[in-house]
């Protein structure tokens, strides 16, 4: 008896559905793109339970005849192409004829559609890809399609759907992409019977930014444009200026021929244009539309059509990078009333570096570079031994000084004499000899092995992070005299609202205020001077980053991130003077930290130059 069996068509469709439909947003994508291809001027999208319970798309496009309405659910049935050569000149979204067939195989569908010149429309009900009911109904021109209970008949796929908030967030981001790509269409988005977005037609992208995001962000955006006749492409759009940035890439939208795409090379080119403009780990806001000849782009890369291949990709990437750089320079020059050039750091060739070494004047004064070990300019020390539990509250200034740490940890040094005694004891016990500071940022230490260079901020950050994660059971908070109101997108607020108890545990007391506002009433003392808007944006990005974890692991990761943020704000900074006592205590504390080699953000805390390596540099050989 044969072991190999041919699957039925319906079972094959269910298995293959994962290539087209992975989550509810994929269904929304296919249905909205069908509406756009049908010439719709008004498109309304209704979502329930993150799209898992219901996805409904209503448009006023051309509609379908009774025959086409039945045929559209057949596999590889399409009105967009007739042969593969048509892909060279295709302007529509769909062309494979797989989407409706696949969607109907894993959900329950109700379709009502009507053409303009007919009296009645047609209503079809489908289950498991089969039409179970059809009737003529009164209807307006266009199409109304409902998709319910996705993956109801494929439990193995249904259990991998994310939380409703996560699925809704993906749908919301997808919706925004269509608003940017099609200014001449009136889009509406409803979530659980509440209208979230109402975006009438506009004249330009900047007006869409106001509708989809907000006026303030729109005013911070600058226009970019470029055209290349040789390679037949053009670039236009809006990018944020040097003062606006995000903690993730969620507001970077790249389009090729109005198709929202994911392209690593183009994203990298955009970020290169911002080189030396944005802080590390921050991302711009961008809506960029690239127009190319359809013959020079391959959209048939993946069934979901989210990736494309460009024939002249290098030229487009270089043009995008230059357009961004020029736009930023022009904007800065206008603000400063003088010409500004943005340039990256250049790496000298080896021969030039040798020449530079030969021309170096070793007789010049380097006192401004290396500061000898001396008592701090502060009236109070900034670092002492941390031994005892936290106190209830303390006053945090820009620099965490001795008195404030004493109040925090209940440890006191009564006089300069006691400091001197501790210094004498610490000198005997210390494994390192403090030589001085470089640029008031790096500590030079002599050890038995050679020279140790320590990043004072990263080292102290590592010490405090270790302390916070182990002993931060109760947090001292500062009540805000004037509560701080933060404006978020409703999807962002829905994301963070579930984790407000965790934030409260770490001293950030807040509550919801309206549909898209969060009011902060208290903050931990360590974050008193931090930007609360930036902090909440970071929290949203962290939650999105760890959304695949279960609640316990997500809470653990979120706690680590908050501890890292507090350690960063509370630690000594680059540019701070430190005393020999403070350095000695810092090195002892760092030596006791489990992960002493890097700070919480992954930067190294120190590096060593062995005596042997130093001797090699000076071509010394004491053995001969």
Secondary structure, DSSP 8 states (H G I E B T S, - for coil): --S-----HHHHHHHHGGGT-SSHHHHHHHHHHHHHHTT-SEEEEEEEGGGTSEEEEEE-S----HHHHHHTTSTT--SS-SSGGGGGG--SS--SS-HHHHHHHSSEEEEEEE-TTSS-EEEEEEETTEEEEEEEE---SEEEEEEESTTTT-HHHHTT---HHHHHHHHHHHHHHHHHH-TTSEEEEEETTEEEEEE---SSHHHHHHHHT-HHHHHTEEEEEEEETTTTEEEEEEEE-TT--BSSSTTEEEEETTEE---HHHHHHHHHHTTTTS-TT-B--EEEEEEE-GGGEE-TTSTT----EETTHHHHHHHHHHHHHHHHHHHHHHHHTS-----------HHHHHHHHHT--TTS--TTTEEE----SSSS-S-----S---S-----SS--HHHHHHHHT-----HHHHHHHHHHHHHH-S-EEEEEETTTEEEEE-SSEEEEEEHHHHHHHHHHHHHHHH-SS--EEEEEEEEEEE--HHHHHHHHTTHHHHHHTT-EEEE-SSSEEEEEEEEGGGTTS-HHHHHHHHHHHHHHTTTS-HHHHHHHHHHHHHHHHHHHHS--TT----HHHHHHHHHHHHTSTT-SB-TTS-BSEEEEEHHHHHHHTT--TT-
